[in-house]
Structures are given as structure tokens and as C-alpha cells.
Amino acid sequence: MKYLFSILIFIAAFNITQAEDGYKLWLGYNKIENPVVIEKYRRTIKGYLFKGNSPTIKAAEEELNLAMNKLLDCEIHAVDNLRSNVILAGTYKNIMLNLQEEISNKLKTIGDEGYIINTLETEGKQIILITANSDIGVLYGTFHFIRLLQMESDIDNLNIVESPLIKLRLLNHWDNLDRTVERGYAGFSIWNWHLLPDYIDPRYKDYARANASIGINGAVLTNVNANSWALTEQYLKKVAALANVFRPYGIKVYLTARFSAPIEIGKLSTADPLNPDVRKWWKEKAGEIYGLIPDFGGFLVKANSEGQPGPQNYGRSHSDGANMLAEALEPYGGVVMWRAFVYDNNVPEDRAKQAYNEFKPFDGKFKDNVLIQVKNGPIDFQPREPFHPLFGAMPETPLMMEFQITQEYLGQGTHLVYLAPLFKECLESDTYAKGAGSTVAKVIDGSLDNHTLTGIAGVSNIGNDRNWTGHLFGQSNWYAFGRLAWNHNLTSDQIADEWIRLTFGNRDDIIDMIKDIMLSSRENTVNYMTPLGLHHIMGWDHHYGPAPWIKDKPRADWTSVYYHRADSNGIGFDRTVKGSNAVSQYHPPVSEIFNSLEKCPEKYLLWFHHVPWDYKLKSGKTLWEELCNHYYAGVDSVRSMRNKWKQLKGKIDDERFDHVSMLMKIQEDEAVWWRNACVLYFQTFSKLPIPEGFEKPDKTLEYYQSLEFPYAPGIRPKWH
């Protein structure tokens, strides 16, 4: 009996470890279910031979071994000599083959991180070649090949040439040293600073594997609202331990530099960037960092924004501050990523204009190892914004994109919102800086202005929740960011298709249903939150839920009424030439289009125009009617999403099905909350009835205004 009980316990434990809880992300490597495909793969792949002994090559071999043995459900071994039906992987210097001239020429075009995957015949043997100019290229190529197997792709005649379009592809972790995460909705920070450097959580390696699999090559470990302690020797040793884990996977570590660090940990009396002692302190600090972390990436800096110290405290410019840090990092190849997210409540200008006004005059005045990191829109990661006017406005300065992967303004950890359409909407926007076709993507990949230092960053949604991102579908946004950072020409549909196949398998009925949910989800969310160009009408401080009534706060630009400007005449922020004139920061014809009430895309209408309630839109409906239509359509779409998801019961595992089902119920309830609160509030200005046929709110406006959420996640708690 005792023996039987032990067996049952073992079986139960085994089933738990095999549960689909989301930990494995898109690297689950589940057995290929199609019998024809798996048998063909088994015939085509009889072994593998990796050339080279570096930690990166060993990581690639380890990953391929893990993937193939699980996907093919049989033992695929390393071989010690080249034979037919073998995968040969290594840098071109190590594989010792007389490569076809075509392949040799392609190697000259793919840089240090690119790779080639080719089916070829050599010495009478049929092989699959994965080669590159560097070991990291081989690793990236290996992950690409694994992805082909996961997606049950044809591998008979491979001819793949890939290289990243952007040089620096980073996650920005807004993680604090006490393990809280600003705007984090997936638990605490994965960095256990207290136990580092001696305790290395296995999750750190899995984090590196996941990032390398989608081409992310850098991680800023600390919050942009920086803490000087991160630059002390105690913490630099902890950072070095993480760097050691990440290095084989091609991931460099970066830190946020608090501008006042020379005062707070250096015991100087000033942080003036032109002060010789301050400059010396930063140079010595850089030397200390590189002594511990030879491949340290550099600094991300938030300065003179939202109370953070910066060069303007001393009457200096952004270029003065950035160049001081760049000078300290320059001997080691490090970079400075200086954020353009700056605004001042004491400046009477429209907040949307302030970053442009502060940075445009300094175009060309930054050192060569400085990038200006610009958010996708001019306010702050809203559900929808026009592209930031700085894109296309600073041709002499590398501009680095900053997207938000964590869903601070998009339902936080409970709403299913696939963000690739948001990312693509910005990247494909045409700035017209050098005529038609001058897209935001061409600005940040350097092709528009011939920059070789290029970058893109995503504010991470990763925490220590078992499934990494809280909401399972948050994983799709991490994945989508990485894939677009590598190749911004991929479509939202392509990326969704990949992620679904890697996560849920290759059944067409499952793929079609989930893809339909994903591709519509962002627009649904805009509809029930901020339709027609509304923005920044969420809850105070925690940014959870609707609160268009927020006013009378310490800063006008931290209120909702500052942005929607609803009154008895209409609603919207007038940014035309007759208003704040923010439209003038865009190049023609964009400026003319945004300035025109008739030509302005309706999705940006209330962003640029104060529109009368009875104004007729293209649908023939009045603004008030159309606003209501959008809010109600948003809720209806979420209900449709839920019904589609229910049809997947029994087709995917129960654990992930139930996880998403419960969150979708929350999303529907919160979509109704958003709709009712906003429609009732704006109705106090329009004085118009909710159109016939729409369900009436079951609560009063006063009820919604009374709701409080002092312990909403994503803000730093007040420890007592």
C-alpha cells in the first residue's frame, strides 16, 4: 500500500511538472503531432555536428538537442564527422567547407549577428548548413531552424538569409532594487538582488534563452526612475553575475544612471555635467563597471522629467548631460540612451509639444555614442497616439524607439490586447521628412539618415509570475516586440501566426480562432477606452480604470480634463494652428492633414481638434452618436472574443484555457465599466441621450466616481 501511494505521488508530481502553465513560453518544443511531418523530419535529420567550443556554440548545441529530441520524440545525437542528413552548424571559419560562392558572398552582407540556413550537397552528402560570421549568428540561426520545426515547415530546400535591421534591441525593465516593478503586473522583479551574486536562479538562463530566440540582445536591468545604489560596487557585482549568465546568449546588460549619483554615492557637492570633478567621477565609475563587466552595454537615462534630476538643474542642456556620460563610456564602446520623455508643468506649452521643443534645437550636438530614446507617441503609451513628431525631426541624431510592452494604459494585467498592430501602426507611419516613404521605421533603422548606431527598446512586462507575464497573452507582446525589433517588415498577422503555432500547436482551427481574437483585440480596446483620439483619461496615479473626471491635482498635465477638454460645445484638444499648434511639429503634408477637421483621420480626431457634439462624421452620425457607438462596439467586441475563446474548450489544455477564460470575464466587466463611466461623464457636457437600442448603464456616474483603488498593482507601495 505504501509503495502504491508513492507511485501515485510520483505520477501526480510528474503531471504537475508537465502542466501547460506557460513557463516554457514559446519554447515548449511539444512533440509534433502530424505523423507525416514527424516521420519526414526523422528521415531528414539523423544527427548534428557543431563546430566550435565557445559558450555560445555550446548553448546553440544544447538548444538544438533539447528541441529536436522533444519535437521528434526520438534520440537525435551529435556526430563526430560529416555525413548525410546531418545538421552542420558553426561560423564559416570553423566549418572547413568549400562553400558555394553564392553563400560566401551572402556572408559578407549579414554582419555580426546575421545567419544563413541552407540545404546543400557537399562531398556527396546532403546536409543542412547553419552558418554565420560569429557565434551569436549561429545561435540565432539555430533558433530560427528550431522555429521551422515547431511550425512544421518544409525543410527540404532551405535558402534563408537573415540579419537584424536594428543594432540595439533591448528590453527596459522598470524594476526597483526592492523587487517592486513600476507598471509591472506579473508579480515582483525576476532579479533577486538580495541573493545575487551567489545564487543564480535557473530562470535567468531561461530568460536569456527566450530573448535570444527572438533576437533581443540587451537588457536594461533597472528602473528609469533610477536608484544610485545600482552603481555601487555591491550591486555592480550582482549585475556582473547576471551578465555572466546572459553573455553566451548575446545579451548585454545596461543600467539606468541616476544623474545625481555623484552626490548620493560619490559624496560630491554637485552633479553639474561641466564640473571637472563630476566628469572625473563618471569616468572612474565607467572604469569600475567595465572592470567587472567587460561587455557592459551602457546607460539609459531619464533626466529632468517627472522630478528626476538632470543637467537642467545646473542650467545645462540635455546634450551637456548626455555627452558627459558618453565621454566616460566612449573608451569602452558603451552607449548612452537619453530619454526624450520630458515635460514640465510650469511650461505653458501643450505637453505634447515639449519633447520636440527641448530636443530639436540640439540635433547634431550629441556625441556619436548617444541615442535619443523617443516614445512612440508624444504623450505616454496611450492606447492610440499619432507618431511622435521627433521622428523625422532630428536627422543628425540617432533616434531610438521606445515601445511599452507592459500594458500600463491597456488593461494592465487583465486585458487581452495584442500589441503588434500598435507597434506596426507607429513604425509604418510616414513622417514625410524626406518626402513620401520616410517612415518611422526608416528613421529608427538608420536607413533614412544613414545612421549605423540604431536602437529600439520595449518596456518589459516580465515578472516572477510562473508564466512570466501575468496574462498568458502578454507573452505574445514580448514575442512580437522581439520579432519586430529584428525585422520591422513582418506583419502583425505573421507574428501572431508564429506565436500561436509555437505556443498552442499547428491545428488550423485553433490558429484561426486565436488569431482572429488577437488581431482584433487592440482596436476593441481603443473603442471601449479612448475612441476617436481621446487620451489620458484613466485613473489617477495607478492608471487603473476610467477616470475622465480627474482634475485639481498638483500638476495640470497629470489630470484627465487637461486632455479631453470637454465642455458644452464639444470635446477634444485643439492642436491646430488656431490652438496649441502642435500640428506644426510635423512635416507637410502630415501637418496639413492633422490640421484639417475634414481630412484628419477620425482615429486621431479628438487628439487634434475640439469638435462640436453635433458635428457630422463620415458615417453620417453626430460626434456624440459616434462616440457612443465606439464605446458600445468595444464592449460587444470583447463579448465576441469571449464567445470565440469558449469554442476552444477541449481543443487546448484546461489550465491555459481556464486562465484566459477567467481573465476574459474580468476584461468584459472592465470594458463595461469603461464604457458606462465615460459615456455617463461625457453626457454631462453633451446633454444628449444615449442612442436608442443601447443598454443603459446600471450604475450612476456618482458610483463610478466614488470607486478607489489604493492598492492597484503597478505602483510602488508605501512600505511601513
N, C-alpha and C positions, 0 to 999 in steps of 0.2 A: 504493500500500500504506500509506504514511504517512497519507494522507487517510482511508482506511478505518479505520485504527487510531484516529485522532482521533474519528471518528464513533462508534465503539464505546465509547470512553472517555466521550464525552458522553452516550450512551444509558445507560451504566451509572451515571453520576453522576446523571442525571435520575431513574432508577429508585430510587436511594438516597434522593434528596430526597423522592420520592413515597411512600416506605415508611410503613406504618402503625406507627410506633414509639411512639405515644402522646403525642408532644409537643403535638399540637394539642388535646388534652383533648376536651371535648365541643363544641369549636368547629371541627371539621374541615370542615364545610359540604360534604360529598361530594354529588355530583350525585344528584338524586332519580331513583331507578330506575323508579318506576311511571310508565309513559308517559301514562296518563290524567291523573294528578295534575300532572305537569310541564307538559303542554300547557294544562291549565286555569289553572295559575299564570301561564304566559306570556301567556295571553289577559287575565287579570285585572290583571296588573301590567305596565304599559308604561313606567313611569318613576317618579321620586320627586322631591319638592320639599321641602327642609328650609329652614325659616325661622329665621334667627339665625346668628351668626358666632362664637359662643364656642367655645373649645377643646372643650367637652363636646358641643356640637351637631356640630362637625366630626368628633369621634370617632364619634358615632352615625351620621353620614352615611357615613363611611369603612367602618364595620362593615356597614351595610346593603348598600353597594355590593359589598363583598367577598363577603358571604354570598349575595346574590341571583345574582351572576354565576357563582358556583361551583355553587350549588344548581340554578339553572335552565339552566346551561350555555349562556348567551347574554348578549349585552351589554344590560344594563339601565342606562340613563343618567339623570343628573339633568336635569330640565326647568326652564325659567325661568318658566313660567306654569301655572296650574291647568288641567288637562284631565281627561277621563275616564280611568279605570283608572290613576290615579296615587296614590302614597302621599304624603300631606301630613303633615309632622311638624314640630312646634315647640311652644313654650309658647303658651297661649291668648292671651297678649298680642301674640304675634308673627304668628299665623296670619291675622289680619284676616278672620275669617269671622263671620257672624252665626250663632252656634252655637244648636242647639236648646236650649230651656230645660232639658230633661232633662240634657243634657251639662253645661251651665253649673252646674246645681245639684250635680251629682256632683263637679265640680272643687272645690267648697267643702268636700268631705268627705275628700279624699285627701291633704291635707297637702303637704309639700315634695317628697316622694320618690315619691308615687303617680303613676299614669298612667291614661289612657283610650285604648282602641283601639276604634274604631267604624267600621263601614261606613255611609256616609251619602251622600245625594244633595244637592248644593248647586249652585245656578246651572245645574241641568240636567245636572250631571256626577256620575258615580258615583266616589267616592274612598274610600280607606282612611285614616282620620284617626288619627294618634298624637299625643296632646297631654297636657299636664301643666301644673302650676303653676310648674315650674322646669326648667332644662335637664337636670338629672340625672334627673328624672322621664321626660323624653323619651328619654334614653339607656336607662333601664330598660325603657321601653315598646318601644323598638326591638329590644332583645334578646329580649323576650317574643315580638314578632312573628316574629323570625327563628326562634325555637324552634318556633313553629307551623308554619312552612315545613319545618323539619328533620323534624318529626314527621308531615308530610303531612296536616295538619289541614284541615278545611273553613274557608275564609276568606271565604265568601260574605256572611254576615250577622254580622259581629263586633260584640260588645257586651261589652267587657271593662273592668272597673274594678278596679284593684289598688292596694294601698298596704301597706307593711310593718306588721306587728303589733308589732315591737320596734324601738326607735330606734337603738341601737348594735349593730351586727352585725359582730363582729371576729374576725380570726384572731390568735391569740397565737403568735408564733414564739419557740421556745426556742433561739434562735440566739446563739452567742457571737461575740465580735469576732474570734476567731482562725478563724472559719468552721466550727468544730465545732458540732454541733446536739445538745443534750441530748434524749434519747429520739427522735432522728432516725434514720430507716432508709432514707433516699433520697439518700445522699451528703452532701456538705457544704452549708453555707448558700448560698442563692442570692444573698445580699448579699456582693458582693466589696468589702469595706470598704477594702482596700488600694488599689484602683483608683478608688474613688469619691473626690471628686465628679465628676471629669473624664471618666471612662469610664462610659458608660451602656449597660449590656448590654441588647440588644433583648429579652431575657427579662423585664426589669422591666415593659415595656409589656404583654407577653403575660400576665404575672401579673395586672396591673391589669384587662385585658380579661376574663380568666376570672372574677375576683372580681366585677366589675360585672355580668357576665352572670347571676349568681345572687344579686345584691343585697347582697353583703358591702361594707360601707362604712368599714372601718377595719382597720389592721394594726399590731399591737404588734411592733416590729422586733427586740427584744432579749429575752434570756432573763430569766425571773422571778428566777433566781439572778443578780442584776444585777451589772454592772460599771460603776463610776463613770465610767470613761473615755468611756462613751457620752454623757455630759453635758458633755464638754469642747467647746470651740469647734471643734477639729479634727474631731470626729465629728459635731457638730451640722451642719456644712456638708455632710457626706456624707448625713446624714438629710434635709437640705433638698433635695438633688439627687433623692432618691427621691420626696419629697413632690411635687416638680415633675412627675415622670412620672405619679404616681398621681392628681393633682388633677383632670384632665379626666374621670376615671372615678369621681369621687365618693368616693375613698378617702382618709381622713385617716390620718396617721401618728401613732403613740403610742410612748412609750418606757417601759421599766421604770426606776424610780427607786430606786437603792440608798440606803437610809436613812442610811448613814454617809458619803455623798458630801461633806457639808460638811467632814468631817475629811480625807478621802482626796484630794479635789481642791480643796477650799476653804481648807485649812490652818487650820481652826478646831480647837479643842481638844475640842469636844463636838458631838454631833448631837441634843442634848436638844430636843424639839419646842417646849418652852416658853421656851427661851433666846432673847432678842431678837436676838442676832447670827445665830443659826441661822435664825430666821424671815426675817430680812432677806436672808440668803444665798439662800434658796429663792425669795424674791420677785424678787431680781435675776436669778437663773438663769431664772426663768419669763420675765422681760422679754427676756433674751437669746435664749431659744428662739423666742419669738413675733416677735422682730425678724427672725429668719431664716425662720421658718415661720409665717406669719400664721394659718393654719388648723390649727395643731398640735392634736391631739385631747386629750392629757393624759397622765397617768402610770398605769401598772399597778404595784402594789407588793406584794411578798412580804416580810413583816416578822415577826420573832420566830418563824420557822419553819425547822426544819432548819438551824439555825446562822446564818440571815440576821439582820443587825442590825435593830433596831426600837425603838419607843418604850419598850417594857418594859425595855430596857437601862438606862433612866433613871428607872424607877419610874413611867412614864407609861402611859396607856391607848392602845388602838387608835384610839379617837376623837380623842385628842390628836394622834397622828401623822397620821392621815388629814386632820383639819381644818386642820392647819398647811399641808399641801400644797394642800389645796382653797382655802385663803385666797390662796395665791400664784397659783393658776391662775384664780381667780374673775373677775378683771377682763377676762380674755381669752376667757371661755366654755369653758375647759378643764375636764375632769372627772378625778376620782381614782377608780380601780378598786382597792379594797383587798381583797386576797385573804383569805378566811376559812380557808384551809388552814393551820391552826396546830395543833400538838400538842407535848407536852413529855414526854420520857421520865421526868422527875422527878416528874410528876404521877401519883399512883396510880390516877386515874380511867381507865376504859376509853377508849382513844384515840378511839373512835367518838363519844364524848360531848364531847370537849374543845372543838371549834369552837363548838358550841352554848353551852357554859358560858362561853366567853370573849366571845362576841358578843351573846348575848341580852340581857344587862344594859345594853348600850349602844344598844338600839333607840331611835331618835328623837334621838340625841345627835350624829349626824353632820351636817355641813353639806349644803346642798341639792345640791351638785355632787359628792357622794360616792355611789358604788355599792359594795356589798359583793359581791364575786365569790365564788360558792359552787360547789364541785364538785358534780356530780350526786348523788354518794353520800358517806357520812360517812367513808370510809376513803381510797381513792385509785384511781379509774378502774378498778376491778376488772371482770372480765367480766360480773358481775351484782352490783349493790348495791341495797338499798332506797333510796328517795329521801332526800336529806339532811334531817334534822329542822329545820334552819334555815328551810327553805321553809315559809312559813306561820307562822313564829315571830317575825318582825320586821316587823309591819305598818307601822311608821312609817319604815322604811328601804328604799330600792330595793335589791332583791337581783338580782344579775346571774348568769346561769347560766354555768358553765364545764364544757364537754364536752371530751373528748380525742378528736381525730380520728386522731392518730398512735397506733399500736396497741402501746403500751408493754407492756400486760399481755394482749394479744390476738394473740400470734403475731408481733408486731413486723413486719418487712418481708416475711415469707414466707407468712403465712396469709391466705386469702381470708375476710374477715369484714366483711359489710355492716352498718354501724353504725346505720342509720336505726331499726331495731327497738329498739336500746338507747336511742337518744335519745327515741323515742316512749314507751317504757316509763316513763321518768322524767317526761316532760312531761305524760303523761296520768294520773300518779298523783294521787290525791285526798288532799290534806292535811287536809281537813275543818276548816280554820282558821275558816271562816265557814259551816260546815255542808256538806252534800253538794254536790259540784261545785266545790269550792275547789281546783282542780288546780294543780300546779306551774306549768303553762303560764300560768295566770291570775295567778300570783304574779309571774312574770318579765315578762309583757307589761304589768303595771301595772293591769290591769282589776280585780283583786281588792281592791286597797287604794288605787286612784285615784292612782297614780304616773305622771307624764309622762316622767320620766327612766328609761329601761329599757334593758336590755342583755343580750347573750348572746355568749359567746366560745367559740372552738374552738381547742384546742392543735394547731397545724398539723402536717401530715405531709409538708410540701413540702421538697424538697432540690434539689440541682443535677443529679440523675439526669436523663437525657434525657426520661423520661416523667413527671418531676416528683415522683412519689410512690413510686418503687421498684416496688411491686406495682401493676400496671395497675388492679386493682380498688380500690386506695387512692384513686383519683380519684373513685370513686362516693361515698366518705365525705366528701371535700371538697365535692362537689356536694350531697350530702344535707344536710350542715350548713348550707350557704348557703340552700338552699331552705326548710328548716325555720326558719331564723333569720328569713326573710322571712314565712313563713306556717306556723306550727306545726300548723295543721289538716290539712295534706297528710298522706297516708298513706305508709307505707313502700312499699307496692305502687305508688302513683302515682309516687313519686320514682324508684324502680327502673325503672319503665317508661320514664320520660323519659330517664334517663341511658343506658339500653341503646339506645334509638332514636337518641339524639344521638351515641352512640359507635360502635355496630355497625350501624345501619340499621334499617329498618322491616319486615323479614321476620318474620312471626308465629312461625315455627318457631324462629328464633334467639332472639327475645324471650322466648318461653315457657320455653325451656330455661335461658337465663341467669337469668331472673327466679326460677325455681324454685331454682336454686343460691344466688342472693343471699339470698332471703328465709328460707332455712333455715340459712344459714351461721352466724349469731350463736349460735343455740341449740345447733347442733352443737358449737361451740367451748366454750360453757359446759359441755356434757356431758363433753368429754374433758379439760377443765382444772379447773373448780371447780363441780361439780354440787351441788345441794341446799343452796346457801347457803355453801359453803366459799369462802374468800377468802384472798388474800395468801400463797399457798403456792408462789411462783415463786422462781427463782434469786436468790441474794444479789447486791445492788448493780446488776448489769446487767439483772436481772429476766427473763433468758432461760431458758426451760425450767422443768421442775418441780423443786422442792426443798422438799417439806413437812417435811423433817428439820432445816431451818436453826434453830440455837439458839446460845446462848453468844456473841452479838455485843455490841458496845458498848451497844446500846440494845435493850431487850426488844421494843419495838414495831417494830423492824426485823427481827424473826425470824418464821418461819412458825409455830412452836409456840405463840407468843403468841395466834394467831388460831384455830387449829383445836382446840387443847387436847385432842387425842386421848389417851385412856388406856384401861385395861382395861374400864372401864364403858361408854364411849361416846365421842362426838366432837361438837364444836361449842362455840361461845362462848355462855355463858348471859348474855343481856342482858335477862332478865325481871326482875320486881320482886324475885325471890329471888337474882338475880345482880347484874350491874352496873347494872341498872335503866335502861338506855338506852331502853327502850320508853317511859318516862315523858316523853321529849322529844317524842313525837308526840301529836297531838290524838286524843281519843276520836272514833270507835271504832277508829282505826288502832292506838292503843296496846294496846287490849284484844285485838285480833286478833293482833298480833305477840306479845303476852304469852302467848297460849294455845297450848299444844303441839298441841291438836286443830285449832284454827282457823288457825294460822299457815300461809300459803301454803308449800307444800313447796319452792318455789324459794328461799325465804328461811329454811328450817328451821334449818340449822346456823349461820346468821348470828345467830339469836336464842335458840337452845336447845342445851343439851348433851344429846344424845339417846342412849339406850342402843342398843347394837349390835343387840339383838333386838327393838327397838320395831317394831310393825307399822305400815306406811304405808298410804295409801288403796288402793294396789294389792294389798294383802294380803301383800306381801313384807316381810321384815325390813329395817331400815335398811341393814345390811351388803349384803344381796342387791340392794337398790335402788341403793345407791351403785355397786356393780359394774355393774349394768345400765346406768346412765348413762354410766359410763366406756367401756364396750364399745359402747354405742349411738353415742357420739360418734365413735369410730373408724369404725364401719360407715357412718355418715353421710358422713364425708369420702371414703370409698371410693366411695360412691354419687355424690358430687359429681364425683369424677374420671371416673367412667364416663359421666356426663352430658356433661361437657366434651369427652370424646373423640368424642362424636357430632357435635360441631360442626366437626370437621376437614373442610376443604374448603368449609365454609359461611362462614367468616370468613378473613381473611388469615393466612398462615402465621406471620408474625412475632409477632403478638399471641397466636395460638393456641399456639405453641411456648413463648412467655414464660410464659403461665399454666399450661400443662401441666407445665413443669419445677418451678414453684413449688408446684403441687398435689402433686407427688411428695414434695417436702420436707414439705409440710403433713401428708400421710398418715404419713410416717415420724415426724414430731414428735408427732402425735396418739397414735401407738402408744407413743412414749417417755413422754408424759404419763400415759397410761393405766397402763402397766406400772409406772412408778416410784411412782405414787400408790397403786395397788391393793396392791402389794407392801409399801409402807411402812405403810399403814393396817392391813394384815393382821397386822403385828407387834403391834398392840393388840387387834384383834378376835379373833385366834387362830382365825378361821373360814376354811374353804376357799373358793377362788374357785368360784362355782356351776358345776355341770356344763354342758357344752356350749360354754363359753367357751375360746378358745385361751389356752394358758398362756404367760406371759412367757418369752421365750427368753434373758433375761439375769437375773442376780441383783440383788437390791436393792443389794448392795455395789458392783456395777458401776455402777449409776446414781448412787450417792452419790459415786463416785470421779471423775465427769466434772467438768471445769473448763473455763471459757471466759473467760480473762483478756482476750481481745481481741474480745469480743462488741460489736456496734455499739450506739450509743445512749448510751454513757458517754464522758466526756471523757478522752482518752488522757493518760497521764503523759508529757509531752514530755521528751526527754533530749537 
